[in-house]
């Protein structure tokens, strides 16, 4: 059956959807015999006894149960890595990379994943891995599932089509797609080439952050998140399942497409979000709010208010603060920040940080605007200014991100990154102390 792209809205909703009338049982989850001959299978993303508000599970009604595949065998992982990260020592230095080169040979989404670093351990269900991907080919006759964590995918070049067990999602630059832990999917390219970023979250699933004093509205709204409706493939043939399990890649043969769910209901499902729908909150008087005000999704840790991972964005927005340094200020942070740029220019850097590139500032590593940006912003006329045509993002985690050997030895590492701050000169003088203060 042709699988169409269609969506239902809401974050964490109890969805109910069927591709064939009568495929979704009414009044119970697991009838003794399904009227259409489908198999009932529950898919749990939390423990059975998790509190109702946090419990994530979906009931699927499929042509064959998930157990019908041949045994797994380990396969080469290429440049994909996983926690615990021990290849290279963590560094206090600020790091920045050029974009990942696009592949010359045929490379699909899975083969095109390159790990830049991470923290924690999937065996302990804490931490993250940070990957880049670059692909020029769809996944042919194979499917992927990550048993170690959920995947937050940020396209930077080229749109992707995610054919999943629960339906179809398409995501282009400016959008994100989240695939929950364990969901099987295939990635197709809607453009000739594709490149982007991935946060593999080993910890608690991403959710909307609390709004606190902001109130009931603002930031990302639940209704703007889209989950797929049921669509299925009834195809026999020789296919391959690739699974990431405890840091290693495994493959198994299967004689049919595993994307054979005809109906499902529940709240454990993939979803997409258009980042242009994010409602920015910002200062309308003076000074500079913390970047946490731009959080789209958050994976909490055991420490209240300290995230296993926050996903924050810096989209087009108005700047109106008076008597204030408007770009991100100089700071050192307990948290660890990996940044990427989808399009445009980032307002804290004059050059060097380009779309597809990335930077890493680990715990207590000083960072901030480069010398050129500092000088320009210090003297700028503070008219209301609209930052247009820009989209940067940040994966921020409580755990120090340990880079991989690839990240530290690749030719796309900018060894001269530190030089962007060397032009910051001493400005303090005794004469300046005696000058009248501006109020």
N, C-alpha and C positions, 0 to 999 in steps of 0.2 A: 504494500500500500504506500502511495506517495505520502510523505510526511510534510505537512504544511506548517508554516510559522504562524503561531497565534499565541496570545498571551492573556494572562489574568493578573490583576494588580493586587498589591498589598504585600507587606513584609511579615513573614511568620504566620500567614493566614492558614486556616484549615481549608485547603482547597479540595474540590471534588470535580473530576473531569473524566470523560469517557470519549474514546474515538469511535466506538460502535455502540449504538443504543442497546441498553440492557447489559452492558459489560460491567457496570458498577452496581454491586449488590445494594439493596435497600434494606435498612434496618439491622444489619449485622455485618461484621467484617469478614468472617470466614464461614460461608455456607458449606454444608456437607458436600455438595456437588454444585459447581458453578454452572449456570444455565447455558453458557456458551462454550463450556469445556476448558475454561482458563484455569491456571493454577494461581492460588492465593499465596502471596509472599509478603511478610511484613519487613520493612526496611527501617532499622532504628539507628538514629544518630546520637542518642543519649542512652543512658542506662534506663531500664524499664521503670525504675522507681524515682527518677528525677522529678522534681516538683512540676506540677502541671504547667506553670508559666514557662518553664525552661525545657520541657519535654519535647523532643523532636522525633517524629516517626511518620512513616507513610506506608499505607497498605497498597500493594500493587496486584494487578490481575493480568497475568502474562501468559504467553503461549507456551513457554517452558520455564521451569524454575531456574534460578541462577546456578544451581549446583551442577547443571549438565554441561560440564566441560572436562577436558582431559587434564591430567596432573600438570602442575606448574613445574617449570625448570628455570633456574637462574639464567639471566642473559646479561650481556655487557651493558653498562649504564652510560657509556659515552662520557660527556662532561657534566652529567647530572650527579649531584652529591646530596648528602643528607646528614642530619644530626645523628650523633654528636660530631661536631666539626673539629677535627684534629689535624688537618693537613698542614695548616700554617698557623703560626702564632698570631694572636690578636695584636693589633698595632694601635698606638695612641695617635698616629698621624692621620691627618685629613686625607681622604682618598677621592679621586674623581676619575671617571672613565669616559672615553668617546663612545659613540654608539657601537653596538655589536655589528660586525660586517654581515651583510646579507649573504646567504650561501650561494655557491656556484654550482655544486652538485645537487641532485634532487634530495630535498630534506623536508620531512613532514614535521608537524608540531612537536611530537615526542622526541624525535631525533634532534630537533633544533633547540632543545632546552639546555642552557648553560647555567650552572650554579655560581653565583657570585659570593655567597656566604650565608651565614645563619647562626642560630643560637638554640640552645636547648636540645631536646631529644624526643623523637616521636614515640619512643618506648615509654617515656614519662609523661607524654601528652602535654608538653609545655614547650614554648619557643616557636621559632619560625625558620623557614629557609627562604632565601631570596634568589630568584632565577631571572634570567633573560631568555627570550626565545626569538628565533629567526627561522622562517620557513618559506618554501616556495612550491610546496606540493601538498595536496590533501592526504589524509591518512587512508591508504588503500587496504581494505579488507582487514583492518585491525582496529582495536578499541583500547582505551586506556581507562584505568581507575586508580585512584590514590587512596590506599588504606591508611596512610600516615597522617593526612591532614586535608583540610579543605583548600581549594585553589581560588585565590582572588586574582583574576587576569585583567591586565590593563593594556589594551591594544594601543600601540603608538603609530604603526604603519600598517594599513590594510585591514579590511574587515574580516571577521571570522564567523563561521557558522558552526555552532556546537549542536551536534545531533546526540541527544542524551536519552537515557532510558525513559525519562518522563516527558520528553518532547523536545522541541527545537528552540534554540536561542541564537540570535545574531547580535554581534557586538562589533562596533566600529570605533576608531579613535574618538575619544570624548565620552565613551561608555565603558562600563566594567561588566564583567561576568563572574559569578561565583558558583563554583561546582562543589557541592558538599562532599565530604569524605566518603569514599566508596562508590560514588555514582559512576557508572560506565558511560563513556562518551567517545565520539569521533569528531575530529576537527577538520572542517573543509574551509578552503580559502575562497573568499568572495572577490579578492583582487589577486594580481599576479604574484605578489610577495607580501609577507606579513612579518611584523616585529613588535615586540612589546615586553612587558614586565609581568612577573608572577610572584605573589606572596603565598607561600605554602604554610598554612597556619596549623601547627600541631596542637594548639590549645583549644580553649572553649570557642565555639562557633562565633563568627562575627554577628553582631547585633547593632541596632541603632543606639547611639550613646544617650545617656540621660540628659535632659535639657536644663535641669536646675533652675536658676533664676531667669533663664531665657523664657520659661513658661511652656505653654502647650504647643507652640508652633515655631518653625524655623529649622535651619540646617536641612537634612534629608527627610522628606516626608514619606511615610510608609506606603502611601497609595501610589507613589511613583516607581516602586520596585515591581518588576514584571517577572512572573513565573510562567513556564510553558504550559500549554494545554496538552492533553494526551495525544500522542501520535505514535505509530508503531511500524516496525519492519517485520514482515513475515517472509524471511529469506533464508534458504538453505545454501550451504556451500562450505568452503574451507576458510575459516577466519581465525584470527589470533587475538587473544586477550593479553594485554600487557598490564601488569599490576605493580605498583610501588608498595612494598611491604617491608617495614622495619629497615628502611634506608636502602633497600636493594630492589632491582627490577627483576620481575619474573614474567614468563610468558607461558601461555597454555593454548592448545588448539581447541577449537569449538566448531561444531558443524552447522551453526545457524547464527544469525545476527542476535546479539544479546539485547538489542534495543526493541524488545518485543512486548512492551507493556501496553495493553489495550485500554486500560483504565486505571486510575489511581485516586486516592484521597489521603490527605495528611498535610503536614506542615514541614516536611523535610524534603526540600526540592531545590534545584538550581534556580538562579535568578539573575536578572540584569538590571542595570540602572544607568540612566542618562545623566552624566555629571553636570550638564547644563541646567538641570532642575534643582540643583543644590541652592538653598536660600542662605546666602552669606549673612553673617552677623558681624558688625564691625563698629569701631568707635565713630561717634559723630561729634566728638569734642576734641580731646587731645590724647597723646600717648598711643600705645600700641598694644592691643590685646595679645595674649598668648596664642600660639598657633593651634592649640587645642580647640579653638572656636571654629576651626574648619574641619572637624572630624566628621567623616561620613559614616564609618563603621568602626566598631571597637570589639576586640576580643579581650574580655577581662581576665585578670589573674586572681590569685588568692588574696592579694592585697588590694583593698578597696581604693579606687581612684588611680591605680597603677596598672597600666594595660600590658597584657601579654603582647598585644599589637594594636595600634591605632592606624587606621587608614585615613589620612587627611589630604585635602586638595587645596590648591591655590588657583582658583579660576578667575575669569574676568570679574571685576568688581570696582566700586567707587572707593577712592581714597579722599578723605575730607578733613583729616585731623589737622588742627592748628598747632603752631609752636612745637612741632614734633618731627622727629626723624622717621620718615614714612616707611622705608624698606625694613625688612627684618633686621633687628639690631644685633650687635655682637653679643654672643652668649656662650656659656658652657652649660651642659645639661646632664642630669643623671640618666636620662633616657638616651637611646641610641637611634640615630636618624639615617635612614636610607632614602635618598630623593631621586626622582626621575622627572623627566620633562616630556610631555606628550606633544605639545606644539607651542610655538611662540617663543618669547624670551622670559626668563625669570627675573623678577625685579631686584634681586639681591646680587646679581652677577652681570657684568658688562659683556663678557665673552667667555668662551670655553665650556659653558654648560649648555649643550645643544640638545634639540629633540632626539630622543633615543639614548642620550647619555645618562649618567648616574653619578651620585656622590654618596659617600659614607662618612658620617661624623659620629664617632663612638663616644662613649661616656666621658664627659669632662674635657673633650677635645674642643678647644676654642674655635669658633667659626663665625661667619657673618659676611657682610658685604665686602666686595673687593675694594681696592683703593679708589678706582675710578668711580664706582657707584657711590662710595662714601663721600667723595668730594662733590659730586654732582648733587646728591640728595641734601648735603649740608647747606648748599647755597640755593636750592630750588625755591622758586616762588610758590607758596603753598596754596595754589588755587585748587578747587575740586578737580580731581583727575580720575578719568576712567581707564583702568588697565584693561585693554582689549586684546583679543587674540592670543591669550596665554592660558596654559593649563599645566601646572606642575603638581606633583603629589609627593607624599611622604609615607613610608612604612616606618612607624616609630614603635620601638619595643623596649621593655625594661631590661632585656638581656643584651650583653655586649655581642655584637655581630662579629663572628670570626670569619675572615675572608678565606676563600679557597685558594689553592695554588694557582689555578687559572687566573683568578682575579688579581693576584699579586705579580704574576709574571707575563700577563698578556700584553701585547703591543698597544692595546687601546687604553692601558693605564696611563694617566697624565702625570708623569714624574715631576713636571714643573708646576703642579697645582699650587704648591705653597707660595709660589712667587706672586700670586695675585694679591697677597696681603703685604708684601715687602715694601710697597710704596706708601704705606701708612706711616707718616712721619710724626715726630714729636710736635705737638701744637701748643703745649703749655709754656707760658712765659710769665715772668713777674709783671711785665707790662699788662698782660691780659688780666691779671688779678686786679689791677687798679682800674681797669676799664669799667664804665657804667654797665650794669646788668640790664638786659632786655627783659621787659615784663609783658 
